[in-house]
Amino acid sequence: MGIRATGLAVLAMLAAPCAAQAATVTAERPQSVVDALVAQGFKGELTKDDLGDPMVKAEIGRWKALVLFDDCSAAHDGCQSLQLVSSFDAPDKGITPQKALEIARQIRFAAITLNADGDPTATWDVVTGAGIDDAVFGAAIKDYKIALDNLGHEVFGN
């Protein structure tokens, strides 16, 4: 093998760990979720939910959100997935179930539920397992923000 081929092989071996490190966002490491949100220009504060599992209080664009950690161990670690949750306090009588279904059909990964007053809650699940690329997580967060913007427009108008 020539010097040039050896040099290329060494570069390839050095690049391999970088590719593995690209999968940086994981529910197993809650701080990685906060770091990824902040890298996208959003706010995130790591805390715990009522059960002791990790939770992030976030602001995604104009909207408040919770990032809940699911599939955690009894010791509240080793979580495998995330659920983004945002609730809206709609003026007047809220939105109708028909409108909620219409919105849900337009938003690929979001689920929309209504409380008794017609106030909608949007949820969005992200399975991270041992880790997903931060660009993939960033795309999910951007899509969630678009979904929240669309839902907010329906609830509050312009």
C-alpha positions as CSV (number, residue, x, y, z in Angstrom):
1,M,0.0,0.0,0.0
2,G,1.4,3.4,-0.9
3,I,1.8,6.4,1.3
4,R,-1.2,8.1,-0.3
5,A,-3.5,5.0,0.2
6,T,-2.3,4.6,3.8
7,G,-3.0,8.3,4.5
8,L,-6.5,7.9,3.1
9,A,-7.1,4.8,5.2
10,V,-6.0,6.6,8.3
11,L,-8.3,9.6,7.5
12,A,-11.2,7.2,7.0
13,M,-10.6,5.6,10.4
14,L,-10.4,9.0,12.0
15,A,-13.7,10.1,10.3
16,A,-15.6,7.0,11.5
17,P,-15.8,8.1,15.2
18,C,-17.1,11.5,14.0
19,A,-19.9,9.8,12.1
20,A,-20.8,7.8,15.2
21,Q,-20.7,10.9,17.4
22,A,-23.3,12.6,15.0
23,A,-26.0,10.6,16.8
24,T,-25.9,12.9,19.8
25,V,-29.5,13.4,20.8
26,T,-30.9,10.6,23.0
27,A,-33.5,10.4,25.7
28,E,-30.9,8.3,27.6
29,R,-29.0,11.6,28.1
30,P,-31.5,14.3,28.9
31,Q,-29.0,17.1,28.7
32,S,-28.4,16.2,25.0
33,V,-32.1,17.1,24.4
34,V,-31.7,20.5,26.0
35,D,-28.4,21.1,24.2
36,A,-30.1,20.3,20.8
37,L,-33.0,22.6,21.5
38,V,-30.7,25.4,22.4
39,A,-28.6,24.8,19.3
40,Q,-31.8,25.2,17.3
41,G,-32.3,28.6,18.9
42,F,-35.0,27.5,21.3
43,K,-35.1,27.5,25.1
44,G,-34.9,24.4,27.3
45,E,-34.6,23.8,31.0
46,L,-34.0,20.3,32.4
47,T,-36.2,19.4,35.3
48,K,-38.2,16.3,36.5
49,D,-41.9,15.4,36.2
50,D,-44.1,14.3,39.1
51,L,-42.9,10.7,38.8
52,G,-39.2,11.6,38.9
53,D,-38.5,11.1,35.2
54,P,-36.6,13.8,33.3
55,M,-38.6,16.6,31.7
56,V,-37.6,19.6,29.8
57,K,-39.6,22.9,30.0
58,A,-39.1,24.4,26.5
59,E,-40.1,27.4,24.4
60,I,-40.3,26.5,20.8
61,G,-40.9,29.6,18.8
62,R,-43.7,31.5,20.5
63,W,-45.0,28.4,22.2
64,K,-44.4,26.7,25.5
65,A,-43.8,23.0,25.4
66,L,-42.9,20.1,27.7
67,V,-40.6,17.4,26.6
68,L,-41.6,14.3,28.4
69,F,-39.2,11.3,28.7
70,D,-40.9,7.9,28.1
71,D,-39.9,4.3,28.4
72,C,-37.6,5.1,31.3
73,S,-36.4,2.5,33.8
74,A,-37.7,2.3,37.4
75,A,-34.6,4.3,38.4
76,H,-35.8,7.1,36.0
77,D,-33.0,6.7,33.6
78,G,-32.3,4.9,30.3
79,C,-35.3,6.6,28.7
80,Q,-35.9,5.6,25.1
81,S,-38.3,8.1,23.7
82,L,-39.6,11.7,24.0
83,Q,-43.0,13.2,23.8
84,L,-43.4,16.9,22.9
85,V,-46.5,18.4,24.5
86,S,-48.1,21.8,24.0
87,S,-51.5,22.9,25.2
88,F,-53.5,25.9,24.1
89,D,-56.0,27.9,26.1
90,A,-58.4,28.8,23.4
91,P,-60.6,31.9,23.7
92,D,-64.3,31.5,23.9
93,K,-65.4,27.9,23.2
94,G,-62.2,26.6,21.8
95,I,-62.2,24.6,18.6
96,T,-64.6,21.8,17.5
97,P,-63.7,18.2,17.3
98,Q,-64.2,18.4,13.5
99,K,-61.6,21.3,13.4
100,A,-59.2,19.3,15.5
101,L,-59.5,16.3,13.1
102,E,-58.9,18.7,10.1
103,I,-55.8,20.1,11.8
104,A,-54.5,16.6,12.7
105,R,-54.9,15.4,9.1
106,Q,-52.6,18.3,8.0
107,I,-49.9,17.7,10.5
108,R,-48.2,14.4,9.8
109,F,-46.8,13.3,13.1
110,A,-48.8,15.3,15.6
111,A,-51.8,14.1,17.6
112,I,-54.4,16.7,18.6
113,T,-56.7,16.2,21.6
114,L,-59.3,18.4,23.1
115,N,-60.4,18.9,26.7
116,A,-64.0,19.5,27.7
117,D,-63.7,23.2,26.9
118,G,-62.3,22.6,23.3
119,D,-58.8,23.6,24.3
120,P,-56.4,21.6,22.1
121,T,-53.2,19.8,23.1
122,A,-50.7,18.8,20.5
123,T,-48.4,15.8,21.1
124,W,-45.5,14.6,19.0
125,D,-43.4,11.5,19.7
126,V,-39.8,11.0,18.9
127,V,-38.1,7.7,19.4
128,T,-34.4,8.2,20.1
129,G,-33.2,4.9,21.5
130,A,-29.4,5.1,22.0
131,G,-29.3,8.2,19.9
132,I,-30.3,10.0,16.7
133,D,-28.4,12.5,14.6
134,D,-28.9,16.0,15.9
135,A,-29.9,17.1,12.4
136,V,-32.8,14.6,12.4
137,F,-33.8,15.8,15.9
138,G,-33.6,19.4,14.7
139,A,-35.8,18.6,11.7
140,A,-38.4,17.1,14.0
141,I,-38.3,20.1,16.3
142,K,-38.7,22.5,13.3
143,D,-41.7,20.4,12.0
144,Y,-43.2,20.5,15.5
145,K,-42.8,24.3,15.6
146,I,-44.6,24.6,12.2
147,A,-47.4,22.4,13.6
148,L,-47.7,24.6,16.7
149,D,-47.7,27.7,14.5
150,N,-50.5,26.2,12.4
151,L,-52.5,25.2,15.4
152,G,-51.9,28.5,17.1
153,H,-53.2,30.3,14.0
154,E,-56.4,28.2,14.1
155,V,-56.9,28.8,17.8
156,F,-56.0,32.5,18.0
157,G,-56.2,33.7,14.4
158,N,-53.4,36.1,13.3
